[in-house]
């Protein structure tokens, strides 16, 4: 399955800024890509979804993108 455009941007920013918090990344993504990321909270949710940081119950739904990103960070 091909990653979505949002997933690609999240991946790019997580690799570019590995030590930044999800909130900081959300602000950057929202500022630089406002048409794709509506608001900061929705962007943070996307970051948590793609990185598998949505909590214990939702980890079983992690994306294939998650494993690839964890190997690179």
N, CA, C and O of each residue as an XYZ file, in Angstrom:
292
protein
N       0.841     -1.167      0.000
C       0.000      0.000      0.000
C       0.893      1.240      0.000
O       1.846      1.328      0.774
N       0.584      2.168     -0.851
C       1.351      3.402     -0.962
C       0.941      4.373      0.152
O      -0.249      4.589      0.377
N       1.923      4.958      0.849
C       1.596      5.928      1.906
C       0.891      7.161      1.345
O       1.114      7.556      0.200
N       0.051      7.749      2.161
C      -0.653      8.956      1.751
C       0.301     10.143      1.759
O       1.428     10.052      2.246
N      -0.161     11.231      1.224
C       0.639     12.453      1.201
C       0.926     12.933      2.624
O       2.031     13.386      2.924
N      -0.081     12.831      3.500
C       0.130     13.222      4.896
C       1.205     12.350      5.528
O       2.078     12.852      6.236
N       1.146     11.060      5.279
C       2.134     10.137      5.849
C       3.539     10.483      5.371
O       4.494     10.427      6.145
N       3.661     10.836      4.116
C       4.969     11.203      3.579
C       5.522     12.462      4.238
O       6.710     12.538      4.550
N       4.657     13.443      4.446
C       5.102     14.670      5.115
C       5.470     14.398      6.572
O       6.474     14.914      7.061
N       4.677     13.600      7.263
C       4.986     13.257      8.651
C       6.325     12.532      8.710
O       7.152     12.833      9.571
N       6.546     11.593      7.818
C       7.808     10.851      7.772
C       8.985     11.798      7.531
O      10.006     11.733      8.217
N       8.821     12.663      6.556
C       9.880     13.613      6.216
C      10.251     14.487      7.414
O      11.431     14.681      7.708
N       9.245     15.009      8.097
C       9.506     15.901      9.220
C      10.044     15.150     10.435
O      10.880     15.687     11.162
N       9.581     13.914     10.672
C      10.110     13.134     11.786
C      11.575     12.796     11.556
O      12.358     12.764     12.506
N      11.953     12.547     10.321
C      13.359     12.258     10.018
C      14.207     13.522     10.048
O      15.363     13.490     10.471
N      13.640     14.623      9.605
C      14.370     15.888      9.569
C      14.559     16.474     10.969
O      15.598     17.065     11.265
N      13.548     16.308     11.829
C      13.576     16.850     13.190
C      13.290     15.732     14.202
O      12.223     15.726     14.816
N      14.217     14.792     14.387
C      13.931     13.634     15.245
C      13.759     13.970     16.730
O      13.117     13.210     17.455
N      14.309     15.069     17.188
C      14.233     15.399     18.614
C      13.116     16.377     18.959
O      12.955     16.740     20.124
N      12.353     16.802     17.976
C      11.253     17.742     18.228
C      10.025     16.982     18.734
O       9.816     15.814     18.408
N       9.237     17.666     19.523
C       8.004     17.067     20.025
C       6.956     17.004     18.911
O       7.080     17.665     17.880
N       5.929     16.197     19.145
C       4.840     16.096     18.163
C       4.137     17.434     17.983
O       3.707     17.773     16.881
N       4.022     18.192     19.067
C       3.369     19.499     18.981
C       4.163     20.452     18.087
O       3.588     21.169     17.268
N       5.471     20.454     18.249
C       6.321     21.326     17.433
C       6.247     20.918     15.968
O       6.154     21.768     15.083
N       6.288     19.615     15.718
C       6.168     19.136     14.338
C       4.806     19.505     13.755
O       4.702     19.878     12.587
N       3.772     19.399     14.575
C       2.429     19.759     14.111
C       2.365     21.231     13.727
O       1.768     21.584     12.710
N       2.976     22.088     14.535
C       3.001     23.518     14.210
C       3.738     23.765     12.903
O       3.281     24.551     12.072
N       4.882     23.099     12.712
C       5.649     23.265     11.469
C       4.852     22.790     10.256
O       4.764     23.486      9.245
N       4.277     21.602     10.371
C       3.497     21.060      9.254
C       2.297     21.932      8.938
O       1.991     22.191      7.774
N       1.626     22.378      9.977
C       0.445     23.217      9.783
C       0.814     24.546      9.140
O       0.067     25.061      8.309
N       1.949     25.099      9.514
C       2.388     26.379      8.965
C       2.815     26.248      7.503
O       2.504     27.109      6.680
N       3.529     25.167      7.186
C       4.076     25.018      5.845
C       3.132     24.335      4.855
O       3.307     24.470      3.644
N       2.139     23.607      5.353
C       1.187     22.910      4.478
C      -0.248     23.095      4.995
O      -0.895     22.118      5.372
N      -0.743     24.324      5.015
C      -2.057     24.581      5.612
C      -3.228     23.971      4.847
O      -4.283     23.737      5.437
N      -3.073     23.710      3.571
C      -4.173     23.108      2.823
C      -4.332     21.629      3.133
O      -5.429     21.084      3.009
N      -3.262     20.983      3.529
C      -3.299     19.551      3.824
C      -3.600     19.286      5.295
O      -4.327     18.348      5.624
N      -3.048     20.103      6.171
C      -3.244     19.941      7.611
C      -4.102     21.094      8.114
O      -3.668     22.246      8.127
N      -5.330     20.772      8.529
C      -6.327     21.785      8.877
C      -5.969     22.618     10.105
O      -5.957     23.847     10.050
N      -5.680     21.946     11.200
C      -5.349     22.653     12.433
C      -4.304     21.853     13.199
O      -3.977     20.728     12.821
N      -3.791     22.424     14.258
C      -2.682     21.801     14.975
C      -3.111     20.488     15.634
O      -2.357     19.516     15.600
N      -4.286     20.441     16.223
C      -4.726     19.212     16.893
C      -4.937     18.068     15.907
O      -4.577     16.926     16.195
N      -5.510     18.362     14.763
C      -5.685     17.319     13.742
C      -4.328     16.849     13.220
O      -4.136     15.668     12.931
N      -3.411     17.774     13.107
C      -2.066     17.423     12.658
C      -1.358     16.573     13.701
O      -0.691     15.599     13.353
N      -1.492     16.927     14.976
C      -0.904     16.106     16.042
C      -1.484     14.704     16.042
O      -0.762     13.729     16.253
N      -2.783     14.600     15.805
C      -3.415     13.282     15.729
C      -2.847     12.473     14.573
O      -2.622     11.270     14.706
N      -2.615     13.122     13.445
C      -2.015     12.429     12.302
C      -0.611     11.955     12.633
O      -0.232     10.838     12.283
N       0.156     12.787     13.299
C       1.519     12.406     13.681
C       1.480     11.216     14.630
O       2.240     10.264     14.460
N       0.604     11.262     15.624
C       0.494     10.148     16.569
C       0.037      8.879     15.869
O       0.518      7.791     16.186
N      -0.876      9.002     14.932
C      -1.372      7.837     14.192
C      -0.248      7.186     13.394
O      -0.060      5.972     13.460
N       0.489      7.981     12.649
C       1.526      7.432     11.774
C       2.764      6.964     12.520
O       3.541      6.171     11.989
N       2.961      7.446     13.753
C       4.130      7.004     14.512
C       3.771      5.956     15.563
O       4.652      5.470     16.271
N       2.506      5.607     15.672
C       2.094      4.575     16.627
C       2.033      5.058     18.059
O       2.144      4.251     18.982
N       1.860      6.347     18.270
C       1.810      6.913     19.614
C       0.392      7.269     20.036
O       0.178      8.280     20.705
N      -0.566      6.456     19.655
C      -1.960      6.751     19.964
C      -2.460      6.066     21.223
O      -3.652      6.128     21.522
N      -1.589      5.424     21.956
C      -2.012      4.751     23.172
C      -2.015      3.245     23.000
O      -1.943      2.727     21.885
N      -2.099      2.562     24.113
C      -1.971      1.106     24.133
C      -3.034      0.392     23.287
O      -2.712     -0.527     22.534
N      -4.285      0.806     23.409
C      -5.362      0.128     22.675
C      -5.238      0.268     21.171
O      -5.629     -0.641     20.439
N      -4.706      1.376     20.691
C      -4.640      1.621     19.255
C      -3.343      1.154     18.614
O      -3.200      1.249     17.395
N      -2.401      0.656     19.390
C      -1.134      0.207     18.811
C      -1.324     -0.977     17.875
O      -0.548     -1.160     16.938
N      -2.344     -1.775     18.122
C      -2.576     -2.933     17.255
C      -3.016     -2.503     15.851
O      -2.994     -3.309     14.921
N      -3.411     -1.244     15.699
C      -3.825     -0.728     14.391
C      -2.728      0.085     13.717
O      -2.988      0.822     12.766
N      -1.501     -0.051     14.213
C      -0.415      0.763     13.670
C      -0.224      0.495     12.174
O      -0.520     -0.591     11.675
N       0.265      1.493     11.494
C       0.439      1.423     10.052
C       1.777      0.763      9.709
O       2.681      0.760     10.545
N       1.931      0.207      8.506
C       3.229     -0.333      8.090
C       4.302      0.757      8.083
O       5.488      0.476      8.250
N       3.884      1.961      7.894
C       4.755      3.125      7.911
C       5.452      3.245      9.260
O       6.595      3.696      9.330
N       4.772      2.846     10.331
C       5.294      2.953     11.689
C       6.595      2.170     11.845
O       7.578      2.710     12.353
N       6.618      0.915     11.420
C       7.810      0.089     11.573
C       8.988      0.645     10.790
O      10.119      0.642     11.277
N       8.731      1.118      9.591
C       9.787      1.698      8.765
C      10.364      2.950      9.425
O      11.579      3.148      9.442
N       9.489      3.786      9.963
C       9.935      5.023     10.594
C      10.746      4.726     11.851
O      11.763      5.376     12.095
N      10.314      3.761     12.646
C      11.038      3.416     13.868
C      12.456      2.929     13.563
O      13.378      3.195     14.334
N      12.638      2.223     12.455
C      13.971      1.739     12.076
C      14.882      2.886     11.681
O      16.092      2.809     11.896
N      14.335      3.937     11.114
C      15.130      5.050     10.604
C      15.485      6.074     11.665
O      16.462      6.809     11.519
N      14.701      6.127     12.728
C      14.959      7.130     13.778
C      15.942      6.573     14.788
O      16.293      7.256     15.750
